[in-house]
């Protein structure tokens, strides 16, 4: 039996995306501390809820900290006292000052959900889909003071499905990130990985999302709107208006090689369950919609209830 002590690690992470990477790190290292964002109120009852990584860390019997001030000098002192070999950061959601990055012996590494230097920033999965990319991946990066600018230690690529949503892709990249950690962390700790500097000239940004990003402009090509709908699913979601009321658009399909007469946003109801919208280029088949205060439903239900009729015009031009 190998009696050598396991490497010591610190883990930073907050959302579901980071859970598989926490499991991978814990399988390889003695995780001395898990840092998460503070509990937040959410849901209809606005109950105080812990971040998913905190829940998983407690299940694993790990110590958890939820600092509110990352530049607190006492936090850096506490982390240095852990004598960790490495810190693993996955979707933590806060900028780490240099004193925290340097606390472990080998510094801090980040699992980032893009092929760096593409899509540096907070929402790489969503923006890759919105911008019509066909491939993405996960990068293991040595962290520095910049925004996802550190040298890349290892990466994995994967295709993006034509109808894959950001939620679906996030689940896949979470698992791929865990595989990357399991394969790369041991040689990294042995000093066997060679960091590769990023080419800043090839960098693109993936800024934070808000609800304004979800407003559909029907003058855009159908393929671009389709990428917007799936790239912003499940959050912040995409929406349009019908008769001045907001209508959430959950799922659409591109009608390749087809178009419909009429201004962008015009609805063409064909049969009992088929609604097509004219776009600036091409047309989209509507599949799932939702009105405020109601559950999401199929377009067939909207047509049957006359909540969507032939000749409706969606969007600001309505």
Secondary structure, 3 states (H helix, E strand, C coil): CCCCCCCEEEEEECCHHHHHHHHHHHHHCEEEEEECCCCEEECCCCEEECCHHHHHHHHCCCCEECCCCCCCHHHHHHHHHCCCCEEEEECCCCCCCHHHHCCCCCCEEEEECCCCCCCECCCHHHHHHHCCCCEEEEEEEECCCCCCCCCEEEEEEEECCCCCCHHHHHHHHHHHHHHHHHHHHHHHHCCCCCCECCCHHHCCECCCCCHHHHECCCCCEHHHHHHHHHHCCCCCCEEEEECCEEEEEEEEEECCCCCCCCCCCEEEECCCCCEEEECCECEEEEEEEEECCCCCEEHHHHHHCCCCCCCCEECCCC
